[in-house]
Amino acid sequence: MKRFPEDHQLLVDLKYGRPEAVQAWYQQYSKKLHKHVAQKISNPSDVDELVHDVFMECLKHLPLFRGDSSIWTWMLHVAQHEIADYYRKSYAKKVIQTLPVTELNEFPEIEGSFEISQKVKSVLKKMSATSRELLQRKYIDKQHVKKISEDLGRSHKSIESLLFRARIEFKELYALETD
């Protein structure tokens, strides 16, 4: 806490559970956090919900926060996790829309998106870790192949090839799942 003296008292008050500290904390950071989340999420009601979730997660994990970073930096870290969770929760629809699953000639009768989501989750669990990670980065996290290749220390062509194989793996496993 020595590195961020401007946050020290607020952090102490928050950890003691002082209601006025929570109110001050919310007033100080809510608009800024809302703006940050709105840059990542387009649906305004989802933005409001995510901002709420970030504050709740911060409160939940407040005892673990040591103050090695500013409160704002810590909140941004929590926000990034909440945003990633938001996209993971809605990944079934996105994966199905963007992967070549729709090329399957006989799409099974499915009552609703919950069943599709469960099947996609099941298929992803059966995939190799590399394929699963690549599909998540490309189609859920919306990363460009260039970024993925830089992060993984692989060539652009190598990542494209791995993605091609991952899509085939997904398609084959999905076909088995619906049999």
Secondary structure as the mmCIF struct_conf table of DSSP 4:
data_model
#
loop_
_struct_conf.conf_type_id
_struct_conf.id
_struct_conf.beg_label_comp_id
_struct_conf.beg_label_asym_id
_struct_conf.beg_label_seq_id
_struct_conf.end_label_comp_id
_struct_conf.end_label_asym_id
_struct_conf.end_label_seq_id
TURN_TY1_P TURN_TY1_P1 LYS A 2 ARG A 3
HELX_RH_AL_P HELX_RH_AL_P1 PRO A 5 LYS A 15
TURN_TY1_P TURN_TY1_P2 TYR A 16 GLY A 17
HELX_RH_AL_P HELX_RH_AL_P2 PRO A 19 ALA A 38
TURN_TY1_P TURN_TY1_P3 GLN A 39 LYS A 40
HELX_RH_AL_P HELX_RH_AL_P3 PRO A 44 HIS A 61
HELX_RH_3T_P HELX_RH_3T_P1 LEU A 62 LEU A 64
BEND BEND1 GLY A 67 SER A 69
HELX_RH_AL_P HELX_RH_AL_P4 ILE A 71 LYS A 89
TURN_TY1_P TURN_TY1_P4 SER A 90 SER A 90
HELX_RH_AL_P HELX_RH_AL_P5 TYR A 91 THR A 98
BEND BEND2 LEU A 99 LEU A 99
HELX_RH_3T_P HELX_RH_3T_P2 PRO A 100 GLU A 103
BEND BEND3 ASN A 105 GLU A 106
HELX_LH_PP_P HELX_LH_PP_P1 PHE A 107 GLU A 109
BEND BEND4 GLU A 111 GLY A 112
HELX_RH_AL_P HELX_RH_AL_P6 SER A 113 LYS A 126
BEND BEND5 MET A 127 MET A 127
HELX_RH_AL_P HELX_RH_AL_P7 ALA A 129 LEU A 135
HELX_RH_PI_P HELX_RH_PI_P1 GLN A 136 ILE A 140
BEND BEND6 ASP A 141 ASP A 141
HELX_RH_AL_P HELX_RH_AL_P8 VAL A 145 LEU A 152
TURN_TY1_P TURN_TY1_P5 GLY A 153 GLY A 153
HELX_RH_AL_P HELX_RH_AL_P9 HIS A 156 GLU A 177
TURN_TY1_P TURN_TY1_P6 THR A 178 THR A 178
#
